[in-house]
Amino acid sequence: MKNKKWSSEFPEVPEFVHQTVLDTLDGLECGKVRKVKQMKKRTVIILAAAMIAILGTTVSASEIFKWNEKANEVFEADEEQQKELVMEQVAQEEYQTITDAGLTIRAVQTIQDVNCFYGLFEITAEDDSIQIEPENDMDLLMDYHGKDNPFSMLGCGFVDESRQEITNSRYYEIYGTKADASTEDLDVTIHFTSLNAPGEKAIEGDAVITGNWEFSLKLHAVEAVRYEINKEYQIGGCTVMVKEVELTPISMRLVCDEAGARELEKMEGVNIDQADSLRSLFINGVKYKDGTVVEEEGYQELSAGFSNGNYEKTARFSHVIDVDNASALLTGDNMEEIILP
């Protein structure tokens, strides 16, 4: 697989954000409105998933599997939400570590649902004179064991300097958008073959270390909750027929009629067919049944476009949503409500 450099597309999340997230999430339990760090709205983020080997122990899964701090910078969740995703096998902390040719690769964390995948690895050179920079790269292959590649978009790369200092050890991320929503388990083998030096423009750098690091993962996807809406809403000054909404704790899917989306397209002066986004249909908040509003300023589109007379979009949230308590999606700058039945 030819790797695309996605480091410039992935949101830069400073270390201090982790504690800020935990503090603000605590405020949610007190009925406060939560705000999260603003990120680039049109960034395509490809996220998270997998299942790990069963450990021979009698303690509960939530005690075995811990939520990695680096992963929590990408999917913000309080302790209770973390435990729920672990129990549902949406989030797993991996325990596979492979060393070859003086390089150790550790599978740290995987998170996924029906729409997106995120995998976090830690790569460490035994020779501490080898400094792994964000511009370094890894060659890898992904084997789906005779099944079709489930991802329409797949990216990977080392985290940047704002998230980790340059040393002989660095986190590496793989993130993907699924072509079709699927709840099927998926066996995948990720085979790393070399650590490469920084390249120039589209040219890969030379291999610094070559070897074999092979990780076998069993991906599990939590099923989305589907809402039949079939109701017209005034959104962005236009009448839009919202047909359905699907929610998981970390992503959503919205289906509207094409006519309404085309009216919004004209109103906003954008071109959906050229991959422009409809700002009026950004999900900028989620409202809970008790009236609590979770402002979703870190929301990221995964895919959007027209299909079979509909406008469909999928997106991931910057934090974990309590799906059972969600009562409405809040769209656009004016936070116009799409009620969930």
N, C-alpha and C positions, 0 to 999 in steps of 0.2 A: 504494500500500500504506500502510495506516495503521500507523505505527510504535508499538510498545509499548515503554515505558521499562523496560529490563531491567537498568539499572545496579545496582539494589539486589539483583538476583538473581545477578549474576556475582561470583565469589569475589574478594575483595580480596587482591592478591598484592604485598606490598611489594618494592621494588627489591632489597633485600639478599638476598631469597630466591634470586635467580639464582645468586649465588656459592655460597650454601649448598647448593643443588641440585647444582652441579657437584662440590663437595667430597664430598657423600654418595654421588653416583653413582660416583666413583672408588673408594669403599670397597666397592662391589659386586664389583669385579674381584678384590678381596682376600678374597672369601667372607664379607663381613660382612653383617649384616642392615641393610637400609636403611629409614629412616623418613622420611616426608615431612610437610610442614606439614598440620595438621588443618584441613579446610575444612567448610563446612556440608554435611552428608550428603544432605539432601533437595533441595539446590539443583539445579534443572534447568539443565544447561549444554548449549548447543547449539553445536556446534563446526564444523569445518574442511575447506576443500578447494579445489583447482583446478590447472590446468595452464597454463604460460605459453608465450609465443612462443619458438620455437627460435632460439637465437643462432648467428650464422654464425662458428663457431670450432671448433677441433679439440680443445680441452682437454675433460676429462671433465666430466660433469654435476655431480658432487660438488664440483668446483673452481669451476664457474660459480655454482651456487646455494648461498648461505650460509643458515644457520639464524638467523633474526632473534631477537635477545635477548628482545624482548617476547613473541614466540610461545613461546620456551623457558620463560617464566614460567607458561605455561598447559599446555604439554606438555613435561614435564621429560625430557631425553634427554642422554646423553653424546655425545661427538663421533662415535663410530663409529655409534651408532644414528641420529644426525642424517643422516649420509651415506647410510645404508641407505634411509631414508625418502625422501631426495632422489632416489636412483637409481630407486626404485620409483614415483616421481611422487606419493607420498602428500603430501610437503611440497614446496612451491615458493616461491621468493622472487620476487616480481613485479617487473617493470620498467616498468609502465605509469604514466605521470604526465600529468595533464591540468590545465591552468590556464584558468580562465574567470572573468570578473567580479572579478578580484582575489583569487580563492581557488584554491589548488592542492591537488589530491587525488592522493595517490600510493598505488597498491596495493603493500603491503609484503610480505605473506606469506599463503599459503593452505595449509591442511592439511585432509585429509579421509580418510575410509574409507567402508565400506558403510553405516555407521550415523549418522555425524555430520559436520558441516562447520564450519570456522572460517576467517574472513577478517579480516585486519588491514589497515587503511588509515591513512594519516597525512594530516591535513587542516590546511592552513596558510593563514592570511589574510595577504596582503601588508601590510595596514595593521596594524602591531603594536599599535595602540590597541584593536583588537578582541581581547578576551580570551575564549578559548573555554573554557567551564566544563563540568563533567560534565553539568550540567542543560541545556546546549544540545542541539539535536537536528538531524538531517538528514532531509529528505524524500527518499525513493528509491523506485524501482520495480525489480522484478526480472522479466525477460522470459525465459521458457524456450523460446522459439521454437516455439510450437505444441504443446509437450508439457506434461503435467500438472505442477503444482507438486509436487516430490518431498518437500517438508518438511511434517511434521505440526505442527511448532513452529518458529517463526523469530523471532529477536530481534536487536536491535542497539542500540548506544549508545556514547557516549564513555566512556573509562576514567575512573575516579574519581581524586580527589586523592591517595590513598595510593599510586597507581602513577605519577602524572605531575603535575607542578606546573602551575598555571594560567598559560598564556602564549597567544600568538596561534597556537600550533600544538598539536595534540592527536591522540592515537590514537583511532581509531574501529573498533569490532568488530562483525562480523556473525556470528551463530552459529545453527546450526539442527540439529534432529533429523529424520532422514529417516523418512517414513511407513512405508516398506518397505526392507529391506536391498537394495541394488542395486550391482552392479559395472559398470553401464553408464556410459560417458562421458556427460557432460551439458554441453551448451553453454548458458551463461547470460550475459545482459547485465545488469549492475547500473548503473542510471541514477540518479545523484544530481541533484536539482533545486534544492535550497536548503539553506542553513544557517539554522536558526531560533534565535531567542532562547529562553531558558528559559521554559517555560509554567507554568501553575498547575493542579495536580491533573491531571485528564484533558484539560485544554485545551492545545493546542499554542501555543507562542509565535509571534510574528510573524516573518516572514522577514527576516533580516539581510542576506543575500546570495542572489540567485537567479542561476541559470545552468544550464549543461549539462555534466555530467561523466559520460561513458559508458565503462564498462569491459567488454570482452568477454573472458570466461574460458571455458576448456574444462576441466570438472571430470573428474578421474580418480579411481576408487576401487580400492584394493587389495582383492583377494579374501580373505575370511575363511577361516581354517582351521577345519573342522567336525569335532567329535568326537561319535560315537554313544556315549552312556553307558549308558542303560537299566539303571540299578542303583539299589537303595534305599540311602539313607544316613540315619544318625541325625544330624539337624540341629536344634539348638535344642530337644532333648527330644522331637522328633517324627520319625516315619518318612516320608521324602520320596523319591519316585521321581524321580531326575534323568534326564531323557531325552536332552538334548544340550547341548553347549556350543560356541559359536563364538568364536574369538579373532582379533583383528587387533592390530597393535602398539599401538593407542591405544584400543580399545574391546572390549566383549564382549557376548555374548548368551547367556542361560541359559534353558532350558526345563525345567520341572518339571511333575508331575501336579497337577491342581487340588486333589485331595483332600488331599495333603500340605501344599500352600500354605494351604488352609483351616484345617488343624489348627494351623499356625504362627500364622495370623491370630487364632485363639481364644487360643492361648498368650500372645501378645504384647498382646492386647486392642486390636487396631487394626482398621481397616476398609479393605480394599484397594479396594473399590468407590468409596470416597470419596478415593482417591489417597493413602492411607497407605502407608508403606513397611514391608516386612518386614525388621527389623534382622537376623534370623537369616540372611538370604540376602544381606546386604551382602558383597561380595567384599573382604575386608580384607587380603588378601595373595595373592601368587603364589609358588609354590614351583618352583624349577628342579631339573633332573635331578641336579645336583651337590649338592643339599641346601640351596642358598642360598635364603633367604626374603626376598622383597621385600614389606615391609609397605605396604599401599595405603590409607593413612588419608585420602587426598585423593580417593578414588573418588566419582563422581557419577552418579546415576541419570539416564538420558535418558527412559525410558518403562518402564512396568510395568503388568500387568493380565492378565485372563483371556481366553483365546481358544481355541475348539474343544476344551474340556476340559483345557486346559493353563494353567499360569501362566508367562508369558513376561516377561522383563525385558532391557533393554539398558542399558549403562552405559559411561561413558568412564573411562579411567585418568588419573591425574594425571601419569603419566610413561610413557615408551615401554617396552613389554614385549617381551622376546625370545621370540617365539611358539614358535620351533623348540625352545627349551630348557625350555618350561613343562611341568611334570609334574603340577601340582595347583593348584586354586583353594582358597583358605582362607576359609571363610565365618564370619560372625558374630564376636562378641567372643571366643569360644573357639577361633577359627581352625580349625574342623573341615574336614577335607580332602574335596574332590571330586576323585578321581583322574582324570587325563586319559590315555586309553589310547594 
